[in-house]
Amino acid sequence: MKEKTNKKMKQPLAYIHPDANIAPTVEIEPFVTIDKNVVIGEGTRIGSNVRIMEGTRIGKNCHIFPGAVIGAIPQDLKFRGEETLALIGDNTTIREFATINRGTIAKGKTIIGNNCLIMAYCHVAHDCILGNNIIMANTTQLAGEVVIDDHAILSGGILVHQFTHIGSHVMIQGGSKINKDIPPFVKAGRDPVSYIGINSVGLRRRNYTNGQIENIRNIYRYLYLMGMNTSQALERIEAEFPATKERDDILLFVRSSSRGIIKGHPEHDSKDIPVLSH
């Protein structure tokens, strides 16, 4: 109790509920409001005018910039005041005026993983599940129950439809409207949003070998550039490509997609596809 009292005394212009569980090394700037049933880990910094609401859990060494609102109740008319959470992992940065809602009875929690960067004016709606090392650029908006896997990068001004799944290592062009699932390792862009290639630059930065990248590229040629429907492409990929983690991740993602995956862009011409060997 003494630690909490000392923390409050150090911040005379902040309101911290006496039942909030805040590590002694947390830095809190003036005009912050922290409600009850909040936990904040060691080394985290909370900027001025931040509102951290009931049910929020923030990890270690995070940086929350001025004006952000974390843990507000869902913008969902089905919400009936149930106890739910907003979970923020370690080493995550949340920039100015971003908003992160807590979960509903659907999943019970909204999750943002470790080492993420959520830029200014982004919105993460109820029950979204974000993995680790994700970047969301300014004003990108996620509807409810969106899932984003590790290392995905969403450029600025993107709108993501409810229940959409975005795979790992994906790079999405700014201003895109996402209403279909985006499988792992690809770049997506244009209007309507389409497959436009492999995120080879991102994969090299994460130590994927040239052989792995070429194998991923050839798999997506089957899916997008050879005139087959999705079922035919998946059968041939499974039959003709050796089992690797990347191959299996792609097959699992596409087969489990409830919304269907994005299409290829009509500018791609299958006549230009080279003969492939394995």
FENTAWO-V412054 format. One record per pair of residues at least 24 apart in sequence whose C-alpha atoms are under 10 Angstrom apart, sorted by the first residue. I is the first residue (numbers start at 1). GAP is how many residues later the second one is. If there is no record, write none. Layout:
I|GAP, I|GAP
This chain:
13|35, 14|34, 14|35, 14|36, 15|36, 16|36, 17|37, 20|34, 20|36, 21|36, 22|36, 23|37, 25|35, 25|36, 26|34, 26|35, 26|36, 26|37, 27|36, 28|36, 29|36, 29|37, 31|35, 31|36, 32|34, 32|35, 32|36, 33|36, 34|36, 35|36, 37|48, 38|33, 38|47, 38|48, 39|48, 40|48, 41|48, 41|49, 42|48, 43|47, 43|48, 44|46, 44|47, 44|48, 44|49, 45|48, 46|48, 47|48, 47|49, 49|47, 49|48, 50|46, 50|47, 50|48, 51|46, 51|48, 52|34, 52|48, 53|32, 53|33, 53|48, 53|49, 54|29, 54|30, 54|31, 54|32, 54|48, 55|28, 55|29, 55|30, 55|31, 55|32, 55|46, 55|47, 55|48, 55|54, 56|28, 56|29, 56|30, 56|31, 56|32, 56|44, 56|45, 56|46, 56|53, 56|54, 57|28, 57|29, 57|30, 57|31, 57|32, 57|54, 58|28, 58|29, 58|30, 58|31, 58|32, 58|33, 58|34, 58|54, 59|28, 59|29, 59|30, 59|31, 59|32, 59|33, 59|54, 59|55, 60|28, 60|29, 60|30, 60|31, 60|32, 60|54, 61|28, 61|29, 61|30, 61|31, 61|32, 61|54, 62|26, 62|27, 62|28, 62|29, 62|30, 62|31, 62|32, 62|52, 62|53, 62|54, 62|55, 63|27, 63|28, 63|29, 63|30, 63|31, 63|32, 63|54, 64|28, 64|29, 64|30, 64|31, 64|32, 64|33, 64|34, 64|54, 65|28, 65|29, 65|30, 65|31, 65|32, 65|33, 65|54, 65|55, 66|28, 66|29, 66|30, 66|31, 66|32, 66|54, 67|28, 67|29, 67|30, 67|31, 67|32, 67|53, 67|54, 68|26, 68|27, 68|28, 68|29, 68|30, 68|31, 68|32, 68|52, 68|53, 68|54, 69|25, 69|27, 69|28, 69|29, 69|30, 69|31, 69|32, 69|54, 70|24, 70|27, 70|28, 70|29, 70|30, 70|31, 70|32, 70|54, 71|28, 71|29, 71|30, 71|31, 71|32, 71|38, 71|39, 71|54, 71|55, 72|27, 72|28, 72|29, 72|30, 72|31, 72|53, 72|54, 73|27, 73|28, 73|29, 73|30, 73|31, 73|52, 73|53, 74|26, 74|27, 74|28, 74|29, 74|30, 74|36, 74|51, 74|52, 74|53, 74|70, 75|26, 75|27, 75|28, 75|29, 75|50, 75|51, 75|68, 75|69, 76|27, 76|28, 76|49, 76|50, 76|68, 78|26, 78|27, 78|28, 79|24, 79|25, 79|26, 79|27, 79|47, 80|24, 80|25, 81|24, 82|26, 83|25, 83|26, 84|24, 84|25, 84|26, 84|42, 84|43, 85|24, 85|25, 85|26, 85|41, 85|42, 86|24, 86|25, 86|26, 86|40, 86|41, 86|42, 87|24, 87|25, 87|26, 87|42, 88|24, 88|25, 88|26, 88|27, 88|28, 88|42, 89|24, 89|25, 89|26, 89|27, 89|41, 89|42, 89|43, 90|24, 90|25, 90|26, 90|42, 91|24, 91|25, 91|26, 91|42, 92|24, 92|25, 92|26, 92|40, 92|41, 92|42, 93|24, 93|25, 93|26, 93|42, 94|24, 94|25, 94|26, 94|27, 94|28, 94|42, 95|24, 95|25, 95|26, 95|27, 95|42, 95|43, 96|24, 96|25, 96|26, 96|42, 97|24, 97|25, 97|26, 97|42, 98|24, 98|25, 98|26, 98|40, 98|41, 98|42, 98|43, 99|24, 99|25, 99|26, 99|42, 100|24, 100|25, 100|26, 100|27, 100|28, 100|42, 101|24, 101|25, 101|26, 101|27, 101|43, 102|24, 102|25, 102|26, 103|24, 103|25, 103|26, 103|41, 103|42, 104|40, 104|41, 106|38, 106|39, 107|38, 109|36, 110|34, 110|35, 110|36, 111|36, 112|36, 113|36, 113|37, 114|36, 115|36, 116|34, 116|35, 116|36, 117|36, 118|36, 119|36, 119|37, 120|36, 121|36, 122|34, 122|35, 122|36, 123|36, 125|37, 126|36, 127|36, 128|34, 128|35, 128|36, 128|37, 129|36, 130|36, 131|37, 132|36, 133|35, 133|36, 134|34, 134|35, 134|36, 135|36, 136|36, 137|37, 138|36, 139|35, 139|36, 140|34, 140|35, 140|36, 141|36, 142|36, 146|35, 147|34, 148|33, 148|34, 149|34, 149|35, 150|34, 151|33, 151|34, 151|51, 151|52, 151|55, 152|32, 152|33, 152|34, 152|50, 153|34, 153|49, 154|34, 163|95, 163|96, 164|93, 164|94, 164|95, 164|96, 164|97, 165|88, 165|92, 165|93, 165|94, 165|95, 165|96, 166|87, 166|95, 167|82, 167|83, 167|86, 167|87, 168|81, 168|82, 169|29, 169|30, 169|31, 169|33, 169|34, 169|37, 170|28, 170|29, 170|30, 170|32, 170|33, 171|26, 171|27, 171|28, 171|29, 171|30, 171|31, 172|24, 172|27, 178|84, 179|80, 179|81, 179|82, 179|83, 180|77, 180|78, 180|79, 180|80, 180|81, 180|82, 180|83, 181|72, 181|73, 181|76, 181|77, 181|78, 181|79, 181|80, 181|81, 181|82, 182|71, 182|72, 182|75, 182|77, 182|78, 182|79, 182|80, 182|81, 183|37, 183|66, 183|67, 183|68, 183|69, 183|70, 183|71, 183|74, 183|77, 183|78, 183|79, 184|32, 184|62, 184|65, 184|66, 184|67, 184|69, 184|70, 185|28, 185|31, 185|32, 185|35, 185|61, 185|64, 185|65, 186|30, 186|31, 186|34, 188|74, 188|75, 188|76, 188|77, 189|76, 190|75, 191|74, 192|70, 192|71, 192|72, 192|73, 193|69, 193|70, 193|71, 193|72, 194|67, 194|68, 194|69, 194|70, 194|71, 194|72, 195|25, 195|29, 195|66, 195|67, 195|68, 195|69, 195|70, 195|71, 195|73, 196|28, 196|67, 196|68, 196|69, 196|71, 196|72, 197|24, 197|27, 197|67, 197|68, 212|32, 212|33, 212|34, 212|35, 213|33, 215|26, 215|27, 215|29, 215|31, 215|32, 215|63, 216|28, 216|30, 216|31, 216|34, 218|55, 218|56, 218|58, 218|59, 218|60, 219|27, 219|28, 219|31, 219|32, 220|27, 220|30, 220|44, 221|43, 221|49, 221|52, 221|53, 221|55, 222|48, 222|51, 222|54, 223|31, 223|40, 223|41, 224|38, 224|39, 224|40, 224|41, 224|44, 224|45, 224|46, 225|39, 225|40, 225|41, 225|43, 225|44, 225|45, 225|46, 225|47, 225|48, 226|42, 226|43, 226|44, 226|45, 226|46, 226|47, 227|42, 227|43, 227|44, 230|24, 230|25, 230|30, 230|31, 230|33, 231|24, 240|37, 240|38, 241|36, 241|37, 242|36
